[in-house]
Amino acid sequence: MIKQKSHSSSGTNALYFDVLLKREGLKPVYLLLGEEAYLANEVMLSIRRAAFDGFEDGPSLVKLDGKTTTIKAILNETLTVPFITCKRRVIIVDNFTAFLSPQKKTDKKDQAEHKSDIQRLISYVARPLETSVLILRDRSVNRSLKASKQLLSLIPPTTCNPLSNRDLRHWIERQKDSRPFTPDALSLFIKHCSNGRSDLGVIASEIRKLNSFADGRPVIHWDMVNSLVRPLSDFSLFDLSGPIRRGEVSRALNTLHSMLTDGVVDSRSKKRIRNPQTIALTTIGSLGKYLRDLWRAHSLLATGQRYDEVRVALGRVYRPHDIIREARETRVSTLSTWHAALCQADQKLKSGIPALDILTELILLFAGVPAKN
């Protein structure tokens, strides 16, 4: 067993986790706290690669949820011998704070047993095994609880919070699978991301989109970013999305024809865009934003939140009542299908397929019209 040293609870920024991992090596216990799920997933991928000799998955990877598992089950996993081809087991426990709070609705015997289990977990964290890597992950922790204080004194938490513009710039620059941005392109892209308060998962998707349209160019230029970040005006977007959701295919196709013929209004510059390729790219991006709002509303409704709570959580979106209503009426499988179609539309546009064909196919899909073989 390794004896853990006592640490300050301030922790380290997840953005610099890879640097610490190279310098200090793999540790047997990690505590990940923060709202930014994508950043936390990056940290966990780095840990898994270090534990599995460069691979992200292996037979010794275990994922548990603190809301449904027990401390005994977690400790049993840490004591299990790794698979013969692996040096370590990696046990990821999401929502781990669920089992730290006192059990108020149980009898005294169960309460005493729960307290004993928590102390067993604390004891393990203080002296963990070298054959396991235990990752405790949650959005936040109640620092007033005795168990939380003990954990924080033993493990320096890795904080996975939304990034400042300065940290976001650093995160974008270090993306290995992306072409570099020119300075003015990077500044415009960060401004776009900050205005939309996008999470890192959305930003990563936008970066992949930019790279797919690079057309062999070694760097991403300002004009490429400018084409991507120019959304349709809210009025133009709902002129198109409204008929789609109501299944009014003819009206939606007529709106599309008008957009490609007369152009569309850029919501920031208020100028009219007339290039079909740019209109297609802008429309795909705007539909993507609309889809992200639907996803978020759907997730909030699934947690049992009321209409007013969902509306406040959505923030400044155009016509939130329509977003919430459509989220209630749309299945998760349908949202997934739409997302996949938007990603494919990007690739089709790059390959030279006419904008009219691509957008017509999207409208028919979103409106629920079966594709012809």
N, C-alpha and C positions, 0 to 999 in steps of 0.2 A: 504494500500500500504506500501511497504518497501522502505526506502530510501537507495540507494546504496552509499557506500563510494567511494572516489576517490582512485585509485590504481596505482602502477607502471605498465608500459606496458611490463615488462620483463616476467611476467607470471610464471607458474609452469610446471614441467615435467609431462606429462600424465602418466608416469610410476608409479608415486606416488599418482595418483588421488584418489584411494580407501582409502588411509590413510587420505587424507584431507576430503573426504566425511564422513568418520566415525567421524572425529574430529570436523568438522564444520557443518555437516548436509547438507541437500539439499538446494541449492540456486535457486532463481527464474530465473536467466539468466546465461548462460555459453557461452563462446567464445572459439571455438576449431580451432587452426591453425596448419598447418603442412602437410608434404608430406605423412606421414605414415597412410594410410587409415585404416589399420587393428587396429592400436592403437587407432585411433579416434573412431572406432566402439566399442572397448572395453569400452572406457569412456562412450559412449552413452548408452551401455547396463547397465552399473553400475547406471547411472542416471535413466534409465527406471525402473530398479528393485527397486530402492529407492522410486520412485514416485508411483509405482504400487504394493507396498507391496510384493516384491519378484518376481513378474511376469515380463517378458520382453515385453509383448504386452498387450494392453487393448483397449477398445472402445474410450478412450480419447487420443490416440496417433495419431498425425498428422504429415505428412511429406510433405514438400514443397521444391521447387527448386527456388532459387533466380533469375534464368534466365527466368523463366516463370511466376512467381507470382508477386504480388505487395506488397508494404509495408502496404497498407490498408488491404489487405487480411490477412497478418500476424498479424496485430494488432487486427483484428476482431476475429481471432482464440484465441488470448491471453485473450480476453474479454468474450469469450464463457464459460458458466458454465460447469464444468466437469460432466461427466456421473455420475449417482446416486451412482454407486458402487466405484467410484474413488475419491480420495481426490484432485487430480491435473490433469490438462491436460499437455501433453508433446508435444511441437511443435518443430520439427527439421527442420531447414532451411539450406539446402545445397547450396553452391555457393552464399552465402549471399552478397559478395562484389559486385555482379553484379548490385545491385541497389544503391550502395553508390556513384558511379561516376556521375558527372554532365551529364545531358541529352543534348548533343550538337546539335542533329539533330531535335529537336522539337522547337516549337515556344516559345515565352517568357512566355506566360500564362502557358504552360505545364511545362516549366523549373521552374517557381515560385511554381507551385503545387508540383513538385517533391522535391524541397528544403523544402517545408512545411512538406511533408510526412517524409522526413529524420529527421527533427527536432521532429516530433511526435514520431518516433521510439526512438530517443535519450532520449526524455522525459520519455517514457515508461521504458527504461532501467534504468534511474535514479530512477524511482519510480515504480517498477514492482508489479504485483498482486501476492499474495501468492497462488492463485488457479491455476497458470500456471508455467511451466518450459519452458523457451524459450532457444533453443540451436542454436547458429549461427555457422555454420561450413564452412570452406574454406581452401584451401591449403596455401594461403598467403593473406596479406592485404596491400594495398597501404598506407603506414604510412604518406605520404605527404598530403593526403586528410583531410580536416577539420573534416568530419564525422568520419573517422577512428581514428583520434586523440581523439575525444570525447568519442568514444566507448572504446578505450584502457584505457582512464583515469577512466572509470567507471567499467570496467570488467577486472580482471587479466586473460589474455588468458592462456588456457591450451595448451601447445605445444606438437604436435604429430609428432615429427621428427624421422628419422631413428636413431636407437640406436647404441651407441658405444659398443664395445665388452664387456666392464664392465657392462653396462646397459642391454645388451642382456643376459648376464649370469644371472643377477637378474631376468629378465623377464621369462627366461626358468625355473628357480628354483621355481618360484611361480605358475606355471601352475598346477591347482588343479586336473585336470583329467589325469595327467601324472605320471608315476613312476619316482622316483628320478634317476638322472644319477650318476654314479661313477665319481670322479674328472677327471680321464684321459679320460673317455667317453665324459664328458661335454666339456673339452678342445678341443677334436678332432671335436666334433659337431660344436662348435662355429667357429673353424678354417674353417671348410667346409662352413658354412653359410657366413662367411666374404669373403671368396674367391669368392663365387658366387654372392655376393652382393644381397642376397635374401631378399625379403620383409617379414614382419612378417606372412602374410597369407601363404606363401610358407613354412616358418619355422614351423608354427603350423601344417601344413599338414605332414611334415617330422616327427614331434614328434608323431603324431597319428600313422603314419606308424611304427615307432619304437615300440610303445606300442602294436600294433597289433601282432608284431613278438616276444614279450617278452616271450611267452609260459609259463606264470605262474611265471616267475622269478620276485622277488620283486623290482629289480633295473635294469637299463639299463647299460650294460657293454660295454667296449671298442670294443669288437669283433662285437657286434651288430651294433654299429655306423660305424665301419670300412667297414662292408658288405654293408651298405646302401650308404655310400658316395663315393664308388669306381665306377665312371662312366665308360662306354665304351670309348675307344678312339674315337675321332671324325670320323676317317676313318671307323671304324667298325660300328658306329651308322648310318652313311649315306649309308654304304653298305646295311644296312637293311631297312632304312626309304625311300631311293630313289626308289627301286622297289615297295614298298608299295604304295607310292603316285602316281606312274605311273600305278598302277593296275596290275603290273607284279607279280601275286601271286606265280607262279611256281618258279621264281627267288628268291623271298623273302623267300619262304619255304626252298629252297635249301641253302640259306645263313644261315637261322636259324639252319638247320641240321649241317652245317659246324661249326657254333658257339658252338653247344652242343657237337659235336664230337671232334673238335680240340681246343676248348677253345677260349676265347677272351682276348684282351690286356687291362690291367688296364691303364688308361690314366695317372695316377700319378706315380705308381711304375714301369710302363712299363713291368710288369710281366704278364704272361698268366694265366688266371683263367680257371679252368677246372671243378669245381663242378657245376652240373646242377642247383641246388637250388640257389647258389650264382649268377650264370649267369642269371637266371630268375629275381632275385631281382635287379641285376645291370641293366639289360635290361629295366625293368619296370621303374626304376629311371631315366635312360637315355632318354627313350621315354617321361617321364614326363617333363624333362627339355626341350626337343625338342618341346613338346606341349606348354609349357609356353612361349617359344620364338615365336611360331606361334600366341598365344593369344596376346602377346604384340605388334607384328607387325600388327596384325589385328586391334587392338585398335588404334594404331597410324595412320594407313591408314584411319580409319573411321573418324578421326578428320580432314582429308583433307591434311595431310602432304605428301610432295613429297618423291620420292624414296630416294634421297640423305639424306633428313632429317630423314627418318625412319632408314636408315642404320647407321647414326651417333648415333641416340637414342638407337639402339639395343646394341651398344658397341661391345665388343669382343665376337662375336658368330661365329661359323664355317660356312662358306659359306652363308653369309647373303643374297646374291641375291636369293638363293633357298628358304630361309625362307620367304622373302618378296613375291616372286612369288607364293608360296604355300598359304600364308596368303590371297592373293588376290583371289585365286581360291576356298577357303574353307569357307563354311558357319559357322556362329556362332553355329547353332544347331548341326553341325557335330563335332565341337570342344568340345561342351558340352558332346556329346555322348562318345567321346574318353576319356574325363576326367573321366566320370563315369565308363567306362570299366577298366581303369587303377586302380581305387580305388577298384573295385571288384576283379581284378587280385591279388592284395595284399592279400585279404581275402582268395581267393582260394588257393594261394600258402601256406598260413599258415595252411589250412585245410588238406594239404597233396596231393592235386591234382598234377599229374606229370607236371614238368616244360614245357615239350614239348606240352602238351595239352593246357596249359594256353597261351603260347606264340603263338601257332598256331591260337587259337581263336582270339587273339589280332590282328595278321597279317590280318586275313580274315576280321575283322571288319574295320580296318584302310584302307584296300584296297577296301572297299565297297562291299564285297561279302555278300549277304543275309544269315542270319543264318538259319540252317535247324531246323525244328520243331521235 
